[in-house]
């Protein structure tokens, strides 16, 4: 067959509400198993409504076919032979297996069986008939059996009467203006079609067809206001009744098909929107909540799920109940826990309408990934109409979409975890490398100067001793600041630092920072310029003091002796702006953002002999951003640099 792969044979078994359909399915499964063919179970759903017993039988047969390894498919159509033949052509079916069915005989055609029609419509497909051994009432159509399924309502009866009264009024109007009586016949046919359109079921269409003939006979044929008529009108009555029955039947069928089409379009839209919503979900809980909402829209049932993490199901389910539904108020979740655990371990269905724990009130299904079960979904199914196969297939598709989204989210988070681990490992390696390289100079200086003092203490004059003590002190202070920065930067990078935010005076933080500056700061002209002495900000004072110390010491390092350094602060909107301005060399063009990167030290050396390892400014940025502010640097004219950062202004309560 063109366009289809013939590597594997495909067998189609037709499923119906017939009691013998189960035997047909078993025969097809045996044939499929012996030949290695793919088995497809097809159910043709027409616009004719079925009773609850027939629907239940169909679902039982489809469930059995699924258990036997068949792929379940549902198509819609009022002509089973045409629907089966079309599906067989587009799906590459090689064999069709169906039960023996009685033929349909009309007034003008010979007896025609489903097999004979399939032979005409699909001559290239082998058709296998499984004989029926039971006499089935379902094979013999009767109007009585069809009408037994109809439900009588006062509202539809009132609609029927009003439409017939309206038609009679229009008929009197046509007679009064002299129109032909055939126009009145058309009015009643139109009325019958309106009854079929605005009421549910066939009983009102049949009733209106019969009444329209009697009303027409009573009011519009001679002798008037009598049911006695001339034999000439009998043919008119027969044609009128047949036309009314035919038009009502066609109208009812079109209405039913339009409802089915609208439902199918809505259900398909739910499936399509599910994919879009799942893509926007940010985590596992959001994905599962999207799944719950979409299943409730699709099934019009209350739905729940049990999350499954590391092979353990959550203790209580997450519920999503809809209006006008009994919900889960009468469900004993503790009693049904065994079924839930089994589904979580095996990834299969259990509960109501299955062979595993059929006494449970809920049907439980797994959201199953490639190698694990992510969650277990429960649907209240014991007191609700059966879910048709089309919606069941869509439900399974939604669960599969959810599983794919969960797999993707898990892979993304695992990738982020690996990247974060690699970044942390790179941070540790860089720290070790930087520390081992850049700590040699101060440690060597401290140990060397200490050795000189120990060995030659008596031979050194006071000025030489003082210089050695000062060198040891400077190196020790530098090492202490480095250790503080190392501890703080690792805490901020790991996210373990906790801010102790309080309303603090900005001037107090600046004064505290000035007490802990490098000894060389005394040889610079440091000026504090505050535009508001009472300016307060929300801050962790210890961390902000460390930011100020780093910025001021950085300015001391890169400015010559007797150069000016200005520390300022001012309010600006709802933020407090603090800055440190120096008269040093400035920032090389293009390095304004790089100076805040971890381990970036630039190409220019400071006037002293030590070279930093690029922690101070990176630490400043981390602390300021943790406070909800920002930090930046710019060059000033004629030379120098200005580091500026912001903090949220504290709200001061006024007391009377």
Buried (B, 14 or more C-beta within 10 A) or exposed (E): BEEEEEEEBBBBBBBBBBBBBBBBBBBBBEBBEEBEBBBBBBBBBBBEBBEEEBBBBBBBBBBBBBEBEBBBBBBBBBEBBBBBBBBBBEBBBBBBBBBBBEEEEEEEEEEBBBBBBBBEBBEEBEBBBBEBEEEBEEBEEEEEEBEEBBEEEEEBBEBBBEBBEEBBEBBEEBBEEEEEBEEBBEBBBBBBBBBBBBBBBBBBBBBBBBBBBEBBBBBBBEEEEEEEBEEEBEEBBEEBBEBBBEBBBEBBBBBBBEEBEEEBEEBEEBBEEBBEBBEEBEEBEBBBBBBBBBBBBBBBBBBBBBBBEEEEBBEEBBBBBBEEBBBBEEBEBEEBEEBBBBBBBEBBBBBBBBEBBEEBBBBBBBBBBEEBBBBBBBBBBBEBEBBBBBBBBBBEBBBEBBBBBBBEBBEEEEEEEEEEEEEEEEBEEBBEEBBEEBBEBBEEBBEEBEEBBEEEEEEBEEEEBEEBEEBBEBBEBBBEBBEBBBEBBBBBBEEEBEBEBEEBBBBEBBEBBBEBBBEBBEEBEBEEEBEEEEBBBBBBBEBBBBBBBBBBBBBBBBBEEEBBBBBBBBBEEEBBBBBBBBBBBBBEEEBBEEBBEBBBBBEEEBEEEBBBBBBBBBBBBBBBBBBEBEBBBEBEEEEBBBBBBBBBBBEEEEEE
